[in-house]
Amino acid sequence: MRRPIWCPSWCFLFLAFTRNGVSLTSAWGWKRSIGASQRSNLLITSESDTSLSLTKSDHLPRGGAVLNETSLNDAGKVAVEDPAENRGPLRVLFLSADTGGGHRASAESLAKQFLIHYPGSNYELLDIWTPCGVYPYRTLVPSYQHLSASPKQWRVLYHASNTLPWEILMDLHSTFLCEKGIRKRIAEYDPDVIVSVHPAMNYAPMRSAQKLSKLYGKHIPFFTVVTDLGSGHATWFQKNVDKLYLASERLYRLAKRRGGTPDDRIVMTGLPIRHDFTVQADLLGRDRYSAFGKEYQKQVRLKLLPGVDPEKPVILLMGGGEGVGALSEIVDELYTTLVLKGVDATICVICGRNEKLKDSLNNRDWSSVSEKLAAGNRNKRRKKRSRWFGKRPPLQPIVKNEQSGKVDVIGLGFLTNIAEYMVASTILLSKAGPGTIAEAASVGLPILMTSFLPGQEAGNVDFAVEKGFGEYCDEPVYIAEIVSQWLEQPDLIREMSQKAHAVGHPEAASEIVQDIGSITHTWKVLNKQA
């Protein structure tokens, strides 16, 4: 059996450090001092306060050359002025790993913007641990896949590793064992800029970049783009990055408390999302329930769902690329509840690569399903305890409407035009992944989150609920009840949609890339002068 990543004992770590001459009592001071001298010649001034009114910052690199000026508007976005002469191609190295699809998706969204704003740019997505690390680091991806399938194990590991002692040990241990190999891989690519989109790829790679900068006599900028919304692991936040891009006030507070990142290196942006969503958000407008927004939605529905009444609300269910989750049970409960209550709707289920589920949904005898569930007691299908809210109150029997609801169920396979389906939808049901939530917000789509991975995704639930465009429920019978109640209150859905638009940042990837590109080009000029 493959050993999970947390197998090495504290004794093993202790021996590794003491053998290297680093005592645990001095580890914290050594870690905090790393890289402090590198910025001694970099003067950065800013006006900021703890309420995130980061109004203006001027970045002055060595020699006094003025970097691209940025400012934060009231919506929390960064407004970028990028000189035309700073449009040359760049060599970009992204650091990530396939521990969930969100990190790769964020890297690809940023890469797309580099190709748009800096034509001719080259990029590479590098998982530094698999080829460069030793055990247990080279098992990061398979260990994550194993542990994430067992939420209880993952919860223990996540919260244990999100403590200060563990952070110090892992940073020093990974640097001691893997930094040389990481530095070799970075040197082989010879990047103009390094962008980390993964929490486990900041401390050791940044040390490698600092050593290469000193060796080559040129500064290699290192940026971190946090791909979480409401909560983030402590390893995201380093005080010596060139810039740290965050998507929420919650993350800002974490960056200050856990990472000690200065205000002048923090930029508040949205989460970088796929370029398709930027395009669709622009076509839809900032209010999907305006006359223009409704007409555009109708056109998209006619295109995607021919033969289906475009006036009916659309419920979109997503289970990830592999079509995981209790989708089948949720759809059964949804169909039955809507039919009995007389609510018309179209249910679209993205099954991913799960062809068996797709065929089952498209060939299911829905009349038999609804009759069977309607004859039973809904309360007997409840869980004993909800994962998030505790025990819910008993459900009242459904009062059957005289006219049954007209409900269509459409099973869909693996799609590449998710943005269009979100535009066409009225409500989204999905796992609480940060990318999915940010994409839904960009097109003003209310979301009902049906599951989350303990640790980093719990904060995503809080984010959507607090911002007023989402709710959480993990019980199929209650999910169906909530969705039916939403559809019976169109004013509520519109209000949630407006709140989603208010926090959506469809241009985040573009703004981040322009800021990174401008700073990188300035460093290239200064490096040549040096």
C-alpha positions as CSV (number, residue, x, y, z in Angstrom):
1,M,0.0,0.0,0.0
2,R,1.3,3.5,-0.9
3,R,2.2,5.4,2.2
4,P,0.5,8.7,2.6
5,I,2.5,11.9,2.7
6,W,2.2,12.3,6.5
7,C,4.1,9.1,7.2
8,P,7.5,10.6,8.2
9,S,7.7,10.9,12.0
10,W,8.7,13.9,14.0
11,C,11.8,12.0,15.0
12,F,12.8,11.7,11.4
13,L,12.4,15.4,10.8
14,F,14.3,16.2,14.0
15,L,17.2,14.1,13.0
16,A,17.3,15.7,9.5
17,F,17.5,19.1,11.0
18,T,20.0,18.4,13.7
19,R,22.3,16.5,11.3
20,N,22.3,19.7,9.2
21,G,23.3,21.8,12.1
22,V,20.0,23.6,12.4
23,S,18.5,23.5,15.9
24,L,14.7,23.7,16.3
25,T,15.1,26.5,18.8
26,S,16.8,28.7,16.2
27,A,14.7,27.6,13.2
28,W,12.1,30.3,13.4
29,G,14.6,33.1,13.5
30,W,16.5,31.6,10.6
31,K,13.4,31.2,8.5
32,R,12.2,34.8,9.2
33,S,15.6,36.2,8.2
34,I,15.9,34.4,4.9
35,G,15.8,36.8,2.0
36,A,15.7,40.0,4.1
37,S,18.9,41.4,2.6
38,Q,17.8,40.8,-1.0
39,R,15.2,43.7,-0.7
40,S,17.4,46.1,1.2
41,N,17.8,48.2,-1.9
42,L,14.1,48.1,-2.8
43,L,12.2,51.1,-1.6
44,I,8.4,50.7,-1.6
45,T,6.0,53.3,-0.3
46,S,2.3,52.9,0.0
47,E,-0.8,54.4,1.7
48,S,-2.9,51.7,3.3
49,D,-4.9,50.7,6.4
50,T,-6.2,47.6,7.9
51,S,-9.7,48.1,6.3
52,L,-8.2,47.3,2.9
53,S,-8.5,50.8,1.5
54,L,-5.2,50.3,-0.4
55,T,-5.6,53.4,-2.4
56,K,-2.2,53.8,-4.1
57,S,1.2,52.4,-4.3
58,D,4.4,53.4,-6.1
59,H,7.0,50.7,-6.6
60,L,10.6,52.0,-6.7
61,P,13.2,49.4,-7.6
62,R,16.9,49.7,-7.3
63,G,18.3,52.8,-8.9
64,G,15.1,54.8,-8.4
65,A,13.4,53.7,-11.7
66,V,9.6,54.0,-11.3
67,L,7.6,50.8,-11.8
68,N,4.1,50.7,-13.3
69,E,1.7,52.6,-11.0
70,T,-1.3,50.6,-9.7
71,S,-4.3,51.6,-7.7
72,L,-7.2,49.8,-6.1
73,N,-10.7,51.0,-6.9
74,D,-13.7,50.6,-4.7
75,A,-14.5,47.2,-6.0
76,G,-11.2,45.9,-4.8
77,K,-9.7,45.5,-8.3
78,V,-6.3,46.6,-9.4
79,A,-6.4,49.2,-12.2
80,V,-3.3,48.8,-14.4
81,E,-1.6,51.3,-16.7
82,D,0.8,49.3,-18.9
83,P,3.1,51.2,-21.1
84,A,3.1,50.1,-24.8
85,E,6.8,49.6,-24.8
86,N,6.5,47.0,-22.1
87,R,4.7,44.5,-24.3
88,G,7.6,42.2,-25.2
89,P,7.3,38.4,-24.8
90,L,8.2,36.9,-21.5
91,R,9.4,33.5,-20.4
92,V,7.0,32.5,-17.6
93,L,7.4,29.6,-15.2
94,F,4.2,28.5,-13.3
95,L,4.6,26.4,-10.2
96,S,1.7,24.1,-9.6
97,A,0.6,20.4,-9.1
98,D,-2.5,18.4,-9.9
99,T,-3.9,18.4,-6.4
100,G,-7.3,19.4,-7.5
101,G,-8.2,21.0,-10.8
102,G,-8.3,24.6,-9.5
103,H,-4.5,25.2,-9.4
104,R,-4.0,24.1,-13.0
105,A,-7.1,26.1,-14.2
106,S,-5.7,29.2,-12.6
107,A,-2.3,28.8,-14.2
108,E,-3.9,28.2,-17.6
109,S,-6.1,31.3,-17.2
110,L,-3.0,33.4,-16.4
111,A,-1.0,31.8,-19.2
112,K,-3.8,32.8,-21.7
113,Q,-3.5,36.4,-20.6
114,F,0.2,36.4,-21.0
115,L,-0.3,35.3,-24.6
116,I,-2.9,38.0,-25.1
117,H,-1.0,40.9,-23.5
118,Y,2.5,39.8,-24.3
119,P,2.3,38.1,-27.7
120,G,5.1,35.5,-28.3
121,S,5.4,34.7,-24.6
122,N,6.4,31.1,-23.6
123,Y,5.3,29.4,-20.4
124,E,5.8,26.1,-18.7
125,L,3.7,24.5,-15.9
126,L,6.1,22.8,-13.5
127,D,5.4,20.4,-10.6
128,I,8.6,20.9,-8.7
129,W,8.0,18.1,-6.2
130,T,7.4,15.1,-8.5
131,P,10.7,15.3,-10.5
132,C,12.8,17.2,-8.0
133,G,11.7,16.0,-4.6
134,V,12.5,13.0,-2.4
135,Y,10.0,11.0,-0.3
136,P,7.6,12.2,0.9
137,Y,7.4,15.2,-1.4
138,R,7.5,13.3,-4.6
139,T,4.3,11.6,-3.5
140,L,2.4,14.8,-3.2
141,V,-0.1,14.2,-6.0
142,P,-1.0,10.6,-5.3
143,S,-1.1,11.3,-1.5
144,Y,-3.5,14.1,-2.1
145,Q,-5.7,11.9,-4.3
146,H,-5.8,9.3,-1.6
147,L,-6.4,11.6,1.3
148,S,-9.0,13.8,-0.4
149,A,-11.1,10.7,-1.0
150,S,-11.3,10.4,2.8
151,P,-12.3,13.8,4.1
152,K,-11.8,12.8,7.8
153,Q,-8.1,11.9,7.1
154,W,-7.7,15.1,5.0
155,R,-9.2,17.3,7.8
156,V,-6.6,16.0,10.3
157,L,-3.7,16.4,8.0
158,Y,-4.7,19.9,6.8
159,H,-5.3,21.4,10.2
160,A,-2.1,19.7,11.7
161,S,0.0,21.0,8.8
162,N,-1.6,24.5,9.1
163,T,0.2,25.2,12.4
164,L,3.3,27.3,12.9
165,P,5.6,24.5,14.1
166,W,4.7,22.3,11.2
167,E,5.1,25.2,8.8
168,I,8.6,25.9,10.0
169,L,9.6,22.2,9.9
170,M,8.3,21.6,6.4
171,D,9.8,24.8,5.0
172,L,13.3,23.9,6.4
173,H,13.0,20.2,5.7
174,S,11.8,20.6,2.1
175,T,14.5,23.2,1.4
176,F,17.2,21.0,2.9
177,L,16.2,18.0,0.8
178,C,14.9,19.5,-2.4
179,E,16.1,23.0,-3.0
180,K,19.1,22.0,-5.1
181,G,17.0,20.0,-7.5
182,I,14.4,22.8,-7.7
183,R,17.1,25.3,-8.5
184,K,18.4,23.1,-11.3
185,R,15.0,22.9,-12.9
186,I,14.4,26.6,-12.7
187,A,17.8,27.3,-14.2
188,E,17.1,24.9,-17.1
189,Y,14.0,26.9,-18.1
190,D,15.7,30.3,-17.4
191,P,12.5,32.2,-16.8
192,D,12.0,36.0,-16.7
193,V,9.4,35.5,-14.0
194,I,8.1,32.8,-11.7
195,V,4.4,32.6,-10.7
196,S,3.3,30.2,-8.0
197,V,-0.3,29.1,-7.9
198,H,0.1,26.3,-5.3
199,P,0.5,26.6,-1.5
200,A,3.2,24.0,-1.4
201,M,5.4,25.8,-4.0
202,N,6.5,29.0,-2.4
203,Y,9.2,28.8,0.3
204,A,11.7,26.4,-1.2
205,P,11.3,27.7,-4.8
206,M,11.6,31.3,-3.7
207,R,14.9,30.4,-2.0
208,S,16.0,28.8,-5.3
209,A,15.0,32.0,-7.2
210,Q,17.0,34.1,-4.7
211,K,20.1,32.0,-5.1
212,L,19.9,32.1,-8.9
213,S,19.4,35.8,-8.8
214,K,22.6,36.2,-6.8
215,L,24.4,33.7,-9.1
216,Y,23.4,35.4,-12.4
217,G,23.5,38.9,-11.1
218,K,19.9,39.6,-12.1
219,H,16.7,39.6,-10.2
220,I,14.1,36.9,-11.0
221,P,10.7,38.2,-9.8
222,F,8.7,35.7,-7.8
223,F,4.9,36.2,-7.5
224,T,2.2,34.2,-5.7
225,V,-1.4,34.1,-6.8
226,V,-3.5,32.5,-4.1
227,T,-6.2,30.3,-5.7
228,D,-8.5,30.1,-2.6
229,L,-11.3,32.4,-1.7
230,G,-12.2,32.2,2.0
231,S,-9.4,30.3,3.7
232,G,-5.9,29.5,2.8
233,H,-3.0,27.3,4.1
234,A,-0.3,29.1,5.9
235,T,2.3,28.0,3.2
236,W,0.6,30.4,0.7
237,F,1.9,33.5,2.5
238,Q,5.6,34.5,2.3
239,K,6.8,37.9,3.3
240,N,9.6,38.2,0.6
241,V,7.5,37.6,-2.6
242,D,7.6,40.4,-5.1
243,K,3.8,40.5,-5.0
244,L,1.0,38.4,-3.4
245,Y,-2.4,38.5,-5.2
246,L,-5.4,37.8,-3.0
247,A,-9.2,37.5,-3.7
248,S,-10.8,38.3,-0.4
249,E,-10.5,40.2,2.9
250,R,-10.3,36.9,4.7
251,L,-7.1,36.0,2.9
252,Y,-5.7,39.5,3.5
253,R,-6.0,39.0,7.2
254,L,-4.4,35.6,6.9
255,A,-1.5,37.0,4.9
256,K,-0.9,39.6,7.5
257,R,-1.3,37.3,10.5
258,R,0.4,34.1,9.3
259,G,2.8,35.3,6.6
260,G,3.7,38.8,7.8
261,T,3.4,40.0,4.2
262,P,3.7,43.8,4.0
263,D,0.8,45.8,2.7
264,D,2.9,47.1,-0.2
265,R,3.4,43.6,-1.5
266,I,-0.3,42.6,-1.3
267,V,-2.6,43.3,-4.3
268,M,-6.3,42.7,-3.9
269,T,-7.8,41.2,-7.0
270,G,-10.4,38.5,-7.8
271,L,-9.5,34.9,-8.4
272,P,-8.1,34.3,-11.9
273,I,-10.7,32.4,-14.0
274,R,-10.9,31.1,-17.5
275,H,-10.9,33.5,-20.3
276,D,-14.2,32.1,-21.6
277,F,-15.9,33.5,-18.5
278,T,-14.4,37.0,-19.1
279,V,-15.8,36.9,-22.6
280,Q,-19.3,35.7,-21.5
281,A,-19.4,38.1,-18.6
282,D,-18.8,41.0,-21.1
283,L,-21.5,39.7,-23.4
284,L,-24.0,39.2,-20.6
285,G,-23.5,42.5,-18.9
286,R,-23.5,43.3,-15.2
287,D,-27.2,42.3,-14.7
288,R,-28.4,39.0,-16.1
289,Y,-32.0,40.1,-15.4
290,S,-31.9,43.3,-17.4
291,A,-33.7,43.3,-20.7
292,F,-30.4,42.8,-22.5
293,G,-29.2,40.1,-20.1
294,K,-32.5,38.1,-20.4
295,E,-32.3,38.3,-24.2
296,Y,-28.7,37.1,-24.3
297,Q,-29.5,34.2,-21.9
298,K,-32.4,33.2,-24.2
299,Q,-30.1,33.1,-27.2
300,V,-27.6,31.0,-25.4
301,R,-30.3,28.6,-24.2
302,L,-31.6,28.2,-27.7
303,K,-28.1,27.4,-28.9
304,L,-27.3,24.9,-26.1
305,L,-30.7,23.3,-25.5
306,P,-32.5,23.1,-28.8
307,G,-36.1,21.8,-28.4
308,V,-36.3,22.9,-24.8
309,D,-38.5,25.9,-23.8
310,P,-36.0,28.8,-23.3
311,E,-38.4,30.5,-20.8
312,K,-38.0,27.7,-18.3
313,P,-35.4,28.2,-15.5
314,V,-32.3,26.0,-15.9
315,I,-30.7,24.2,-13.0
316,L,-27.1,23.2,-13.6
317,L,-25.5,20.4,-11.7
318,M,-21.7,19.9,-11.8
319,G,-19.9,17.0,-10.3
320,G,-16.3,17.7,-11.5
321,G,-14.4,16.3,-14.4
322,E,-15.1,12.7,-13.4
323,G,-18.8,13.3,-12.6
324,V,-18.4,12.4,-8.9
325,G,-20.7,13.1,-6.0
326,A,-24.3,12.1,-5.2
327,L,-25.5,13.5,-8.5
328,S,-28.0,10.8,-9.3
329,E,-29.7,11.0,-5.9
330,I,-29.9,14.8,-6.1
331,V,-31.4,14.7,-9.5
332,D,-34.1,12.1,-8.4
333,E,-35.1,14.3,-5.5
334,L,-35.1,17.5,-7.6
335,Y,-37.2,16.0,-10.3
336,T,-39.8,14.6,-7.9
337,T,-40.1,17.8,-5.8
338,L,-40.4,20.1,-8.8
339,V,-43.0,17.9,-10.5
340,L,-45.1,17.6,-7.3
341,K,-44.9,21.4,-6.6
342,G,-45.8,22.2,-10.2
343,V,-42.5,24.1,-10.9
344,D,-41.3,24.0,-14.5
345,A,-37.6,23.6,-15.0
346,T,-34.8,22.1,-17.1
347,I,-32.2,20.1,-15.1
348,C,-28.8,19.9,-16.9
349,V,-26.3,17.5,-15.3
350,I,-22.6,17.7,-16.3
351,C,-21.4,14.2,-15.7
352,G,-17.9,14.7,-17.0
353,R,-16.3,11.5,-18.1
354,N,-18.9,9.4,-16.2
355,E,-20.6,8.0,-19.3
356,K,-22.6,5.5,-17.2
357,L,-24.2,8.2,-15.2
358,K,-24.9,10.3,-18.4
359,D,-26.7,7.4,-20.1
360,S,-28.6,6.5,-17.0
361,L,-30.0,10.0,-16.6
362,N,-30.9,10.3,-20.3
363,N,-32.7,6.9,-20.3
364,R,-34.3,6.9,-16.8
365,D,-38.0,6.3,-16.4
366,W,-38.7,9.6,-14.5
367,S,-42.4,8.9,-14.0
368,S,-41.5,5.7,-12.0
369,V,-38.8,7.6,-10.0
370,S,-41.2,10.4,-9.0
371,E,-44.0,7.9,-8.1
372,K,-41.7,5.9,-5.9
373,L,-40.3,8.9,-4.1
374,A,-43.6,10.6,-3.8
375,A,-45.1,7.5,-2.1
376,G,-42.3,7.4,0.5
377,N,-41.7,9.6,3.5
378,R,-39.1,12.3,2.7
379,N,-37.9,12.4,6.3
380,K,-36.8,8.8,6.2
381,R,-34.4,9.8,3.4
382,R,-32.7,12.4,5.6
383,K,-29.3,12.0,7.0
384,K,-29.0,11.8,10.8
385,R,-26.7,14.8,10.8
386,S,-25.7,17.4,8.1
387,R,-22.0,17.8,7.8
388,W,-22.3,21.6,8.0
389,F,-25.4,22.8,9.8
390,G,-26.1,19.9,12.2
391,K,-29.5,18.3,12.4
392,R,-32.1,19.9,10.2
393,P,-35.8,20.3,11.1
394,P,-38.2,17.7,9.8
395,L,-39.6,18.3,6.3
396,Q,-43.3,18.9,5.8
397,P,-45.2,16.7,3.3
398,I,-45.3,18.3,-0.2
399,V,-48.7,19.7,-1.1
400,K,-49.2,18.3,-4.6
401,N,-50.0,21.0,-7.2
402,E,-53.0,20.3,-9.4
403,Q,-50.8,20.8,-12.4
404,S,-47.6,18.8,-12.4
405,G,-44.4,20.6,-13.2
406,K,-42.9,20.2,-16.6
407,V,-39.3,19.1,-15.9
408,D,-36.7,18.0,-18.4
409,V,-33.5,16.2,-17.4
410,I,-30.5,16.3,-19.7
411,G,-27.3,14.4,-19.0
412,L,-24.2,16.0,-20.4
413,G,-20.7,14.6,-20.8
414,F,-17.3,16.3,-20.6
415,L,-17.7,20.0,-21.7
416,T,-15.4,22.8,-22.7
417,N,-18.0,25.5,-22.8
418,I,-19.0,25.6,-19.2
419,A,-19.1,29.4,-19.3
420,E,-22.0,29.3,-21.8
421,Y,-23.9,26.8,-19.7
422,M,-23.5,29.0,-16.6
423,V,-24.9,32.0,-18.5
424,A,-27.9,29.9,-19.6
425,S,-28.5,28.7,-16.1
426,T,-30.7,30.1,-13.3
427,I,-29.1,28.2,-10.4
428,L,-25.9,26.3,-10.0
429,L,-25.4,23.2,-7.8
430,S,-21.8,22.3,-7.3
431,K,-18.9,21.3,-5.0
432,A,-17.5,24.4,-3.2
433,G,-14.4,24.7,-5.3
434,P,-12.9,28.3,-5.4
435,G,-12.7,28.4,-9.2
436,T,-16.3,27.3,-9.7
437,I,-17.6,29.9,-7.1
438,A,-15.6,32.7,-8.7
439,E,-16.7,31.7,-12.2
440,A,-20.4,31.6,-11.1
441,A,-20.0,35.1,-9.5
442,S,-18.5,36.5,-12.7
443,V,-21.7,35.8,-14.5
444,G,-24.1,36.6,-11.6
445,L,-25.2,33.0,-11.0
446,P,-26.5,32.0,-7.5
447,I,-24.9,28.8,-6.2
448,L,-26.0,26.0,-3.9
449,M,-22.9,24.2,-2.7
450,T,-23.5,20.5,-2.1
451,S,-20.1,19.4,-0.7
452,F,-16.7,20.7,0.2
453,L,-13.3,19.3,1.2
454,P,-12.5,20.1,4.8
455,G,-9.8,22.7,5.3
456,Q,-9.2,24.9,2.4
457,E,-12.7,24.6,0.9
458,A,-14.6,25.3,4.1
459,G,-13.7,29.0,3.7
460,N,-15.2,29.0,0.2
461,V,-18.6,28.1,1.7
462,D,-18.3,30.9,4.2
463,F,-17.3,33.4,1.4
464,A,-20.4,32.6,-0.8
465,V,-22.8,32.5,2.1
466,E,-21.5,35.8,3.6
467,K,-21.6,37.6,0.3
468,G,-25.2,36.5,-0.1
469,F,-25.1,34.6,-3.4
470,G,-24.8,31.1,-2.1
471,E,-26.0,28.5,0.4
472,Y,-24.7,25.1,1.5
473,C,-26.6,21.8,1.9
474,D,-25.3,18.3,1.5
475,E,-28.6,16.4,1.8
476,P,-30.3,15.6,-1.5
477,V,-33.8,15.8,-0.1
478,Y,-33.1,19.3,1.4
479,I,-31.3,20.4,-1.7
480,A,-34.4,19.7,-3.7
481,E,-36.5,21.7,-1.2
482,I,-34.2,24.7,-1.2
483,V,-34.0,24.8,-5.0
484,S,-37.8,24.6,-5.3
485,Q,-38.2,27.5,-2.8
486,W,-35.7,29.6,-4.8
487,L,-37.5,29.0,-8.0
488,E,-40.8,30.0,-6.4
489,Q,-39.2,33.3,-5.4
490,P,-37.8,35.0,-8.6
491,D,-37.1,38.2,-6.7
492,L,-34.8,36.3,-4.3
493,I,-32.9,34.7,-7.2
494,R,-32.5,38.2,-8.8
495,E,-31.2,39.6,-5.5
496,M,-28.7,36.8,-5.2
497,S,-27.6,37.3,-8.8
498,Q,-26.9,41.0,-8.2
499,K,-24.8,40.1,-5.1
500,A,-22.9,37.6,-7.2
501,H,-22.2,40.2,-9.8
502,A,-21.0,42.6,-7.1
503,V,-18.2,40.2,-6.0
504,G,-17.4,38.8,-9.4
505,H,-14.1,39.8,-11.0
506,P,-14.1,38.5,-14.5
507,E,-11.1,40.6,-15.5
508,A,-8.9,39.4,-12.5
509,A,-6.5,37.2,-14.6
510,S,-5.9,40.0,-17.1
511,E,-5.2,42.6,-14.3
512,I,-2.9,40.2,-12.5
513,V,-0.9,39.4,-15.6
514,Q,-0.6,43.1,-16.7
515,D,0.7,44.0,-13.2
516,I,3.2,41.0,-13.2
517,G,4.3,41.8,-16.8
518,S,4.9,45.5,-16.1
519,I,7.0,44.7,-13.0
520,T,8.9,42.0,-14.8
521,H,9.7,44.2,-17.7
522,T,11.0,46.9,-15.4
523,W,13.3,44.4,-13.7
524,K,14.5,43.2,-17.1
525,V,15.6,46.8,-17.9
526,L,17.3,47.2,-14.5
527,N,19.0,43.8,-14.9
528,K,20.5,44.9,-18.2
529,Q,21.6,48.2,-16.7
530,A,23.2,46.3,-13.8
